[in-house]
Amino acid sequence: MPVYKAPLEDMRFVLHELYDSTTIAELPGAEEFTPELMDSVLEEAAKFAEGVLFPINQSGDLEGCTYENGVVRTPSGFKDAYNAFREGGWTAMASAPEFGGQGMPIAASMFVEEMLCSANVAFGLYPGLSHGAYLALYHHGSEEQKQTYLPKIVSGEWSGTMCLTEPHCGTDLGMLRTKAVPNADGSYTLTGSKIFISAGEHDLTENIVHLVLARLPDAPAGVKGISLFVVPKFLVKEDGSVGARNGVTCTAIEHKMGIKASATCALSFEDAKGWLVGEPHKGLRAMFTMMNTERLSVGIQGLGVAEVAYQNAVNYARERIQGRSLTGAKSPDKAADPILVHPD
């Protein structure tokens, strides 16, 4: 039976001894983030990861996401787990207080992300992409865009994606073909296709905020002609509520070797309405804010998966018996010794 126990002792050592967490509370605006508070955060995160996310990890991979007529449904238990995650304030950890965030130092939130990835890496991809979208809009979006999207992303009511890859060119972004035509009202009409979009469609949030790379009609060739657009799944009304469905459709989900509970989608943009983020033809620079965040997250994912793999390998080696130790029986009451005592 799979096991996972958050390595809190190791995390505390890194946070307090190696990093010296007392210096965090000395930063402007971070006075409340004392070592004691961060310990409490880690302990609560461990309870959630071990008690809520890990029990649905294996079942989620076995069941996987399902696709039917453009609708993607996550496995059993994922929606309830996400609601509990959101209600617990975990989506708001490292976001700015002005948009409803907790302003937690990234040094502390990364430990929580590691636990998510150990307990259920497929689940962790959903809020992970959202935080990257939050950062891109926070640093490059207009004030109106920030007020429209960031409070909902921070609260976890809405999620975010990163739409780069296209079927004909993969990640060679200089060749992308998705078009964005300006409209009289200041918006843009986007047409094109994207593939391998993590969390591109799902049932966890009421809206999905897509950050899409596309070309304007007068765009120069190559990566210097790429612009960034925010394209919501549902258009947003003036009062901030969701309105009509936008022209974004999920046409398929990938059939993968693993992390099957994470929806990896093909998206079609057919006369989808979007808004320019940042300056024209400077989209790749803006998107790199999100891309660099996701690169860090990929490293954390590797660490998290390695941790849970190690724990289960050790657990198996303690239970599996075969032969006797070269230095004499270690479990004389059993027919053989656990393989843990044998040389590598």
SEBATOR-313367 format. One record per residue (C-alpha): x, y, z; residue number from 1; residue in one letter. Coordinates in Angstrom, 1 decimal. Layout:
// residues N
<px X, py Y, pz Z, i NUM, aa a>
...
//
This chain:
// residues 344
<px 0.0, py 0.0, pz 0.0, i 1, aa m>
<px 1.5, py 3.4, pz -1.0, i 2, aa p>
<px 2.7, py 5.6, pz 1.9, i 3, aa v>
<px 3.5, py 9.3, pz 2.2, i 4, aa y>
<px 4.5, py 11.3, pz 5.3, i 5, aa k>
<px 5.6, py 15.0, pz 4.7, i 6, aa a>
<px 9.3, py 15.3, pz 5.7, i 7, aa p>
<px 8.6, py 18.2, pz 8.1, i 8, aa l>
<px 11.9, py 17.7, pz 10.0, i 9, aa e>
<px 13.9, py 18.1, pz 6.9, i 10, aa d>
<px 11.9, py 21.0, pz 5.8, i 11, aa m>
<px 12.3, py 22.8, pz 9.1, i 12, aa r>
<px 16.1, py 22.3, pz 8.9, i 13, aa f>
<px 16.3, py 23.8, pz 5.4, i 14, aa v>
<px 13.9, py 26.7, pz 6.3, i 15, aa l>
<px 15.3, py 27.6, pz 9.8, i 16, aa h>
<px 18.9, py 26.4, pz 9.9, i 17, aa e>
<px 20.1, py 26.5, pz 6.3, i 18, aa l>
<px 18.1, py 29.5, pz 5.2, i 19, aa y>
<px 17.6, py 31.2, pz 8.6, i 20, aa d>
<px 13.9, py 32.0, pz 8.5, i 21, aa s>
<px 14.3, py 34.7, pz 11.1, i 22, aa t>
<px 15.5, py 37.1, pz 8.4, i 23, aa t>
<px 12.2, py 36.8, pz 6.5, i 24, aa i>
<px 10.3, py 38.6, pz 9.3, i 25, aa a>
<px 12.8, py 41.4, pz 9.0, i 26, aa e>
<px 11.6, py 42.2, pz 5.4, i 27, aa l>
<px 9.1, py 45.1, pz 4.9, i 28, aa p>
<px 5.5, py 43.7, pz 5.0, i 29, aa g>
<px 6.6, py 40.3, pz 6.2, i 30, aa a>
<px 6.8, py 41.0, pz 9.9, i 31, aa e>
<px 4.1, py 38.4, pz 10.8, i 32, aa e>
<px 5.9, py 35.5, pz 9.1, i 33, aa f>
<px 7.9, py 34.3, pz 12.1, i 34, aa t>
<px 9.5, py 30.9, pz 12.2, i 35, aa p>
<px 6.6, py 29.8, pz 14.5, i 36, aa e>
<px 4.0, py 30.8, pz 12.0, i 37, aa l>
<px 5.7, py 29.1, pz 9.1, i 38, aa m>
<px 6.0, py 25.9, pz 11.2, i 39, aa d>
<px 2.2, py 26.1, pz 11.7, i 40, aa s>
<px 1.7, py 26.5, pz 8.0, i 41, aa v>
<px 3.8, py 23.5, pz 7.1, i 42, aa l>
<px 2.1, py 21.4, pz 9.7, i 43, aa e>
<px -1.4, py 22.2, pz 8.4, i 44, aa e>
<px -0.2, py 21.7, pz 4.8, i 45, aa a>
<px 1.1, py 18.3, pz 5.8, i 46, aa a>
<px -2.3, py 17.3, pz 7.2, i 47, aa k>
<px -4.0, py 18.4, pz 4.0, i 48, aa f>
<px -1.5, py 16.7, pz 1.7, i 49, aa a>
<px -1.5, py 13.4, pz 3.7, i 50, aa e>
<px -5.1, py 13.3, pz 4.6, i 51, aa g>
<px -6.9, py 14.7, pz 1.6, i 52, aa v>
<px -4.7, py 14.6, pz -1.5, i 53, aa l>
<px -2.7, py 11.4, pz -1.1, i 54, aa f>
<px -5.7, py 9.2, pz -0.7, i 55, aa p>
<px -7.0, py 10.2, pz -4.1, i 56, aa i>
<px -3.7, py 10.1, pz -5.9, i 57, aa n>
<px -3.7, py 6.5, pz -7.0, i 58, aa q>
<px -7.4, py 6.4, pz -7.7, i 59, aa s>
<px -7.1, py 9.6, pz -9.7, i 60, aa g>
<px -4.4, py 8.1, pz -11.9, i 61, aa d>
<px -6.4, py 4.9, pz -12.4, i 62, aa l>
<px -9.7, py 6.8, pz -13.3, i 63, aa e>
<px -8.1, py 9.7, pz -15.1, i 64, aa g>
<px -9.8, py 12.7, pz -16.6, i 65, aa c>
<px -12.7, py 12.1, pz -19.0, i 66, aa t>
<px -13.6, py 14.0, pz -22.1, i 67, aa y>
<px -16.9, py 14.3, pz -23.8, i 68, aa e>
<px -18.2, py 16.9, pz -26.2, i 69, aa n>
<px -15.7, py 19.6, pz -25.2, i 70, aa g>
<px -16.2, py 19.0, pz -21.5, i 71, aa v>
<px -13.5, py 17.6, pz -19.2, i 72, aa v>
<px -14.2, py 16.1, pz -15.8, i 73, aa r>
<px -11.6, py 15.4, pz -13.2, i 74, aa t>
<px -11.5, py 12.1, pz -11.3, i 75, aa p>
<px -13.7, py 11.3, pz -8.3, i 76, aa s>
<px -12.8, py 13.3, pz -5.2, i 77, aa g>
<px -10.8, py 16.0, pz -7.1, i 78, aa f>
<px -13.5, py 18.6, pz -7.0, i 79, aa k>
<px -14.1, py 18.2, pz -3.3, i 80, aa d>
<px -10.4, py 18.3, pz -2.6, i 81, aa a>
<px -10.0, py 21.5, pz -4.7, i 82, aa y>
<px -12.9, py 23.1, pz -2.9, i 83, aa n>
<px -11.3, py 22.3, pz 0.4, i 84, aa a>
<px -7.9, py 23.5, pz -0.9, i 85, aa f>
<px -9.5, py 26.8, pz -1.9, i 86, aa r>
<px -11.5, py 27.3, pz 1.2, i 87, aa e>
<px -8.4, py 26.7, pz 3.3, i 88, aa g>
<px -6.8, py 29.7, pz 1.7, i 89, aa g>
<px -4.0, py 27.6, pz 0.0, i 90, aa w>
<px -4.5, py 29.3, pz -3.4, i 91, aa t>
<px -3.8, py 32.7, pz -1.9, i 92, aa a>
<px -0.5, py 31.9, pz -0.1, i 93, aa m>
<px 2.1, py 33.8, pz -2.0, i 94, aa a>
<px -0.1, py 36.4, pz -3.6, i 95, aa s>
<px -0.3, py 40.1, pz -2.9, i 96, aa a>
<px -2.7, py 41.2, pz -0.1, i 97, aa p>
<px -4.2, py 43.9, pz -2.3, i 98, aa e>
<px -5.8, py 41.1, pz -4.4, i 99, aa f>
<px -6.8, py 38.9, pz -1.5, i 100, aa g>
<px -3.5, py 37.1, pz -1.0, i 101, aa g>
<px -1.7, py 36.3, pz 2.2, i 102, aa q>
<px 1.7, py 37.8, pz 1.1, i 103, aa g>
<px 3.5, py 34.7, pz 2.2, i 104, aa m>
<px 7.2, py 34.5, pz 1.3, i 105, aa p>
<px 7.9, py 32.2, pz -1.6, i 106, aa i>
<px 10.4, py 30.4, pz 0.5, i 107, aa a>
<px 7.6, py 29.1, pz 2.6, i 108, aa a>
<px 5.1, py 28.4, pz -0.1, i 109, aa s>
<px 7.6, py 26.3, pz -2.1, i 110, aa m>
<px 7.6, py 23.8, pz 0.8, i 111, aa f>
<px 3.8, py 23.5, pz 0.5, i 112, aa v>
<px 4.1, py 23.0, pz -3.2, i 113, aa e>
<px 6.5, py 20.2, pz -2.6, i 114, aa e>
<px 4.0, py 18.5, pz -0.4, i 115, aa m>
<px 1.3, py 18.8, pz -3.0, i 116, aa l>
<px 3.6, py 17.3, pz -5.6, i 117, aa c>
<px 4.5, py 14.4, pz -3.3, i 118, aa s>
<px 1.0, py 13.7, pz -2.3, i 119, aa a>
<px -0.7, py 14.2, pz -5.7, i 120, aa n>
<px 1.3, py 15.8, pz -8.5, i 121, aa v>
<px -1.6, py 15.7, pz -10.9, i 122, aa a>
<px -3.7, py 17.8, pz -8.5, i 123, aa f>
<px -0.8, py 20.2, pz -7.8, i 124, aa g>
<px -0.6, py 21.2, pz -11.5, i 125, aa l>
<px -4.0, py 22.9, pz -11.4, i 126, aa y>
<px -3.2, py 25.6, pz -8.7, i 127, aa p>
<px 0.5, py 25.7, pz -9.9, i 128, aa g>
<px -0.5, py 26.9, pz -13.4, i 129, aa l>
<px -2.9, py 29.4, pz -11.8, i 130, aa s>
<px -0.2, py 31.0, pz -9.7, i 131, aa h>
<px 2.0, py 31.4, pz -12.8, i 132, aa g>
<px -0.8, py 33.2, pz -14.6, i 133, aa a>
<px -1.4, py 35.4, pz -11.6, i 134, aa y>
<px 2.3, py 36.5, pz -11.7, i 135, aa l>
<px 2.2, py 37.3, pz -15.4, i 136, aa a>
<px -0.9, py 39.4, pz -15.1, i 137, aa l>
<px 0.4, py 41.0, pz -11.9, i 138, aa y>
<px 3.7, py 42.2, pz -13.5, i 139, aa h>
<px 2.5, py 42.9, pz -17.0, i 140, aa h>
<px -1.3, py 43.4, pz -17.0, i 141, aa g>
<px -3.2, py 46.7, pz -17.0, i 142, aa s>
<px -4.8, py 47.9, pz -13.8, i 143, aa e>
<px -8.2, py 46.9, pz -15.3, i 144, aa e>
<px -7.0, py 43.4, pz -16.1, i 145, aa q>
<px -5.5, py 43.0, pz -12.6, i 146, aa k>
<px -8.8, py 44.1, pz -10.9, i 147, aa q>
<px -10.8, py 41.9, pz -13.3, i 148, aa t>
<px -8.8, py 38.6, pz -13.0, i 149, aa y>
<px -6.4, py 38.6, pz -10.0, i 150, aa l>
<px -8.9, py 38.5, pz -7.1, i 151, aa p>
<px -10.7, py 35.5, pz -8.6, i 152, aa k>
<px -7.4, py 33.7, pz -9.4, i 153, aa i>
<px -6.1, py 34.4, pz -6.0, i 154, aa v>
<px -9.2, py 33.1, pz -4.3, i 155, aa s>
<px -9.1, py 29.9, pz -6.5, i 156, aa g>
<px -12.6, py 30.6, pz -7.9, i 157, aa e>
<px -10.9, py 30.9, pz -11.3, i 158, aa w>
<px -7.8, py 29.1, pz -12.6, i 159, aa s>
<px -5.2, py 30.0, pz -15.3, i 160, aa g>
<px -3.3, py 28.4, pz -18.1, i 161, aa t>
<px -0.3, py 29.0, pz -20.3, i 162, aa m>
<px -1.0, py 28.6, pz -24.0, i 163, aa c>
<px 2.1, py 28.4, pz -26.2, i 164, aa l>
<px 2.5, py 25.2, pz -28.1, i 165, aa t>
<px 0.9, py 24.7, pz -31.5, i 166, aa e>
<px 0.4, py 21.4, pz -33.5, i 167, aa p>
<px 2.6, py 22.4, pz -36.5, i 168, aa h>
<px 5.7, py 23.7, pz -34.6, i 169, aa c>
<px 5.7, py 22.4, pz -31.0, i 170, aa g>
<px 7.5, py 24.9, pz -28.8, i 171, aa t>
<px 9.3, py 26.6, pz -31.7, i 172, aa d>
<px 7.4, py 29.8, pz -30.9, i 173, aa l>
<px 8.9, py 31.8, pz -33.8, i 174, aa g>
<px 6.6, py 29.7, pz -36.1, i 175, aa m>
<px 3.3, py 30.1, pz -34.2, i 176, aa l>
<px 0.3, py 31.0, pz -36.3, i 177, aa r>
<px -2.5, py 31.9, pz -33.9, i 178, aa t>
<px -3.8, py 35.3, pz -35.0, i 179, aa k>
<px -5.2, py 38.2, pz -33.0, i 180, aa a>
<px -7.2, py 40.8, pz -35.0, i 181, aa v>
<px -7.9, py 44.1, pz -33.2, i 182, aa p>
<px -11.5, py 45.2, pz -32.7, i 183, aa n>
<px -13.0, py 48.7, pz -32.4, i 184, aa a>
<px -13.7, py 48.2, pz -28.7, i 185, aa d>
<px -10.1, py 47.6, pz -27.8, i 186, aa g>
<px -10.4, py 43.8, pz -27.6, i 187, aa s>
<px -9.0, py 41.3, pz -30.1, i 188, aa y>
<px -10.4, py 38.3, pz -31.9, i 189, aa t>
<px -8.2, py 35.3, pz -31.7, i 190, aa l>
<px -8.1, py 32.3, pz -34.1, i 191, aa t>
<px -5.8, py 29.3, pz -33.9, i 192, aa g>
<px -5.0, py 26.1, pz -32.1, i 193, aa s>
<px -2.9, py 25.2, pz -29.1, i 194, aa k>
<px -1.8, py 21.7, pz -27.8, i 195, aa i>
<px -0.4, py 20.3, pz -24.6, i 196, aa f>
<px -2.2, py 22.8, pz -22.4, i 197, aa i>
<px -2.2, py 21.7, pz -18.8, i 198, aa s>
<px -5.5, py 22.4, pz -17.0, i 199, aa a>
<px -6.8, py 23.8, pz -20.3, i 200, aa g>
<px -10.3, py 22.5, pz -19.5, i 201, aa e>
<px -11.7, py 21.0, pz -16.3, i 202, aa h>
<px -14.5, py 21.2, pz -13.7, i 203, aa d>
<px -12.7, py 22.6, pz -10.7, i 204, aa l>
<px -13.3, py 26.3, pz -11.2, i 205, aa t>
<px -16.1, py 28.4, pz -12.7, i 206, aa e>
<px -13.8, py 30.1, pz -15.1, i 207, aa n>
<px -10.4, py 29.5, pz -16.7, i 208, aa i>
<px -8.2, py 32.4, pz -17.7, i 209, aa v>
<px -6.0, py 31.5, pz -20.7, i 210, aa h>
<px -2.8, py 33.4, pz -21.3, i 211, aa l>
<px -2.3, py 33.0, pz -25.1, i 212, aa v>
<px 0.6, py 33.9, pz -27.4, i 213, aa l>
<px -0.6, py 35.1, pz -30.8, i 214, aa a>
<px 0.4, py 37.4, pz -33.7, i 215, aa r>
<px -1.1, py 40.7, pz -34.6, i 216, aa l>
<px -1.7, py 41.4, pz -38.3, i 217, aa p>
<px 1.4, py 43.7, pz -38.6, i 218, aa d>
<px 3.6, py 41.4, pz -36.5, i 219, aa a>
<px 7.2, py 41.0, pz -37.6, i 220, aa p>
<px 8.4, py 37.4, pz -38.3, i 221, aa a>
<px 9.8, py 35.2, pz -35.5, i 222, aa g>
<px 9.7, py 35.6, pz -31.8, i 223, aa v>
<px 9.9, py 39.4, pz -32.1, i 224, aa k>
<px 6.3, py 39.4, pz -33.5, i 225, aa g>
<px 4.6, py 37.6, pz -30.6, i 226, aa i>
<px 2.0, py 39.3, pz -28.4, i 227, aa s>
<px 0.4, py 38.0, pz -25.2, i 228, aa l>
<px -3.4, py 38.0, pz -24.7, i 229, aa f>
<px -5.7, py 37.2, pz -21.8, i 230, aa v>
<px -8.6, py 35.1, pz -23.1, i 231, aa v>
<px -11.2, py 33.9, pz -20.5, i 232, aa p>
<px -13.2, py 30.7, pz -21.0, i 233, aa k>
<px -16.3, py 32.8, pz -20.0, i 234, aa f>
<px -16.4, py 36.5, pz -20.7, i 235, aa l>
<px -16.5, py 38.6, pz -17.6, i 236, aa v>
<px -19.4, py 41.0, pz -17.0, i 237, aa k>
<px -19.0, py 44.5, pz -15.6, i 238, aa e>
<px -19.9, py 43.4, pz -12.1, i 239, aa d>
<px -17.1, py 40.7, pz -12.2, i 240, aa g>
<px -19.4, py 37.7, pz -12.7, i 241, aa s>
<px -19.1, py 35.2, pz -15.5, i 242, aa v>
<px -21.1, py 35.9, pz -18.6, i 243, aa g>
<px -21.4, py 34.3, pz -22.1, i 244, aa a>
<px -19.1, py 31.4, pz -23.2, i 245, aa r>
<px -16.1, py 32.7, pz -25.2, i 246, aa n>
<px -14.9, py 31.0, pz -28.4, i 247, aa g>
<px -12.5, py 28.6, pz -26.7, i 248, aa v>
<px -13.1, py 24.9, pz -27.0, i 249, aa t>
<px -11.3, py 21.8, pz -25.8, i 250, aa c>
<px -11.1, py 19.5, pz -28.7, i 251, aa t>
<px -9.3, py 16.6, pz -27.0, i 252, aa a>
<px -7.2, py 15.5, pz -24.0, i 253, aa i>
<px -3.9, py 13.7, pz -24.2, i 254, aa e>
<px -3.7, py 10.0, pz -23.3, i 255, aa h>
<px -0.6, py 9.9, pz -21.2, i 256, aa k>
<px 1.6, py 7.4, pz -19.4, i 257, aa m>
<px 1.1, py 9.1, pz -16.1, i 258, aa g>
<px -0.4, py 12.1, pz -14.2, i 259, aa i>
<px -3.7, py 11.1, pz -15.9, i 260, aa k>
<px -5.7, py 13.1, pz -13.4, i 261, aa a>
<px -4.2, py 16.3, pz -14.8, i 262, aa s>
<px -6.0, py 17.4, pz -18.0, i 263, aa a>
<px -3.6, py 18.1, pz -20.8, i 264, aa t>
<px -5.7, py 19.6, pz -23.5, i 265, aa c>
<px -5.9, py 20.6, pz -27.1, i 266, aa a>
<px -7.6, py 24.0, pz -27.4, i 267, aa l>
<px -9.3, py 25.6, pz -30.4, i 268, aa s>
<px -9.7, py 29.4, pz -30.5, i 269, aa f>
<px -12.5, py 30.3, pz -32.9, i 270, aa e>
<px -13.3, py 34.0, pz -32.9, i 271, aa d>
<px -12.3, py 34.1, pz -29.2, i 272, aa a>
<px -12.3, py 37.5, pz -27.6, i 273, aa k>
<px -9.1, py 38.5, pz -25.8, i 274, aa g>
<px -7.2, py 41.5, pz -24.5, i 275, aa w>
<px -3.6, py 42.5, pz -25.0, i 276, aa l>
<px -1.4, py 42.0, pz -22.0, i 277, aa v>
<px 1.5, py 44.4, pz -22.0, i 278, aa g>
<px 2.9, py 45.9, pz -25.2, i 279, aa e>
<px 2.4, py 44.7, pz -28.8, i 280, aa p>
<px 5.1, py 42.2, pz -30.0, i 281, aa h>
<px 6.5, py 42.0, pz -26.4, i 282, aa k>
<px 4.4, py 39.0, pz -25.4, i 283, aa g>
<px 7.2, py 36.5, pz -25.1, i 284, aa l>
<px 8.9, py 38.7, pz -22.5, i 285, aa r>
<px 5.7, py 38.9, pz -20.5, i 286, aa a>
<px 5.1, py 35.2, pz -20.8, i 287, aa m>
<px 8.6, py 34.4, pz -19.5, i 288, aa f>
<px 7.4, py 35.6, pz -16.1, i 289, aa t>
<px 5.0, py 32.7, pz -16.1, i 290, aa m>
<px 7.4, py 30.3, pz -17.9, i 291, aa m>
<px 10.2, py 30.9, pz -15.4, i 292, aa n>
<px 7.8, py 30.3, pz -12.5, i 293, aa t>
<px 6.7, py 27.0, pz -14.0, i 294, aa e>
<px 10.3, py 26.0, pz -14.5, i 295, aa r>
<px 10.9, py 26.4, pz -10.8, i 296, aa l>
<px 7.7, py 24.4, pz -10.2, i 297, aa s>
<px 8.9, py 21.6, pz -12.4, i 298, aa v>
<px 12.0, py 21.4, pz -10.2, i 299, aa g>
<px 9.7, py 21.2, pz -7.1, i 300, aa i>
<px 7.6, py 18.6, pz -8.8, i 301, aa q>
<px 10.7, py 16.5, pz -9.3, i 302, aa g>
<px 11.7, py 16.9, pz -5.7, i 303, aa l>
<px 8.2, py 16.0, pz -4.5, i 304, aa g>
<px 7.9, py 12.9, pz -6.7, i 305, aa v>
<px 11.4, py 11.8, pz -5.7, i 306, aa a>
<px 10.5, py 12.2, pz -2.0, i 307, aa e>
<px 7.4, py 10.0, pz -2.2, i 308, aa v>
<px 9.2, py 7.5, pz -4.4, i 309, aa a>
<px 12.0, py 7.2, pz -1.9, i 310, aa y>
<px 9.6, py 6.7, pz 1.0, i 311, aa q>
<px 7.8, py 3.9, pz -0.8, i 312, aa n>
<px 11.0, py 2.3, pz -1.9, i 313, aa a>
<px 12.2, py 2.2, pz 1.7, i 314, aa v>
<px 8.8, py 0.9, pz 2.9, i 315, aa n>
<px 8.9, py -1.9, pz 0.3, i 316, aa y>
<px 12.5, py -2.8, pz 1.2, i 317, aa a>
<px 11.5, py -3.1, pz 4.9, i 318, aa r>
<px 8.5, py -5.4, pz 4.1, i 319, aa e>
<px 10.0, py -7.6, pz 1.3, i 320, aa r>
<px 11.9, py -10.6, pz 2.7, i 321, aa i>
<px 14.4, py -12.6, pz 0.8, i 322, aa q>
<px 17.4, py -14.6, pz 2.0, i 323, aa g>
<px 19.5, py -13.9, pz 5.0, i 324, aa r>
<px 21.9, py -11.1, pz 5.8, i 325, aa s>
<px 25.5, py -11.7, pz 5.1, i 326, aa l>
<px 26.3, py -10.8, pz 8.7, i 327, aa t>
<px 23.7, py -13.2, pz 10.2, i 328, aa g>
<px 19.9, py -13.3, pz 10.6, i 329, aa a>
<px 18.3, py -9.9, pz 11.3, i 330, aa k>
<px 14.7, py -11.2, pz 11.6, i 331, aa s>
<px 15.2, py -14.7, pz 13.1, i 332, aa p>
<px 11.4, py -14.9, pz 13.7, i 333, aa d>
<px 10.8, py -14.8, pz 10.0, i 334, aa k>
<px 11.6, py -17.1, pz 7.1, i 335, aa a>
<px 14.0, py -14.5, pz 5.7, i 336, aa a>
<px 15.4, py -11.0, pz 6.3, i 337, aa d>
<px 14.0, py -7.8, pz 4.7, i 338, aa p>
<px 16.0, py -6.8, pz 1.6, i 339, aa i>
<px 16.8, py -3.5, pz 3.3, i 340, aa l>
<px 19.6, py -5.3, pz 5.2, i 341, aa v>
<px 21.3, py -6.7, pz 2.0, i 342, aa h>
<px 24.2, py -4.9, pz 0.3, i 343, aa p>
<px 23.3, py -2.9, pz -2.8, i 344, aa d>
//
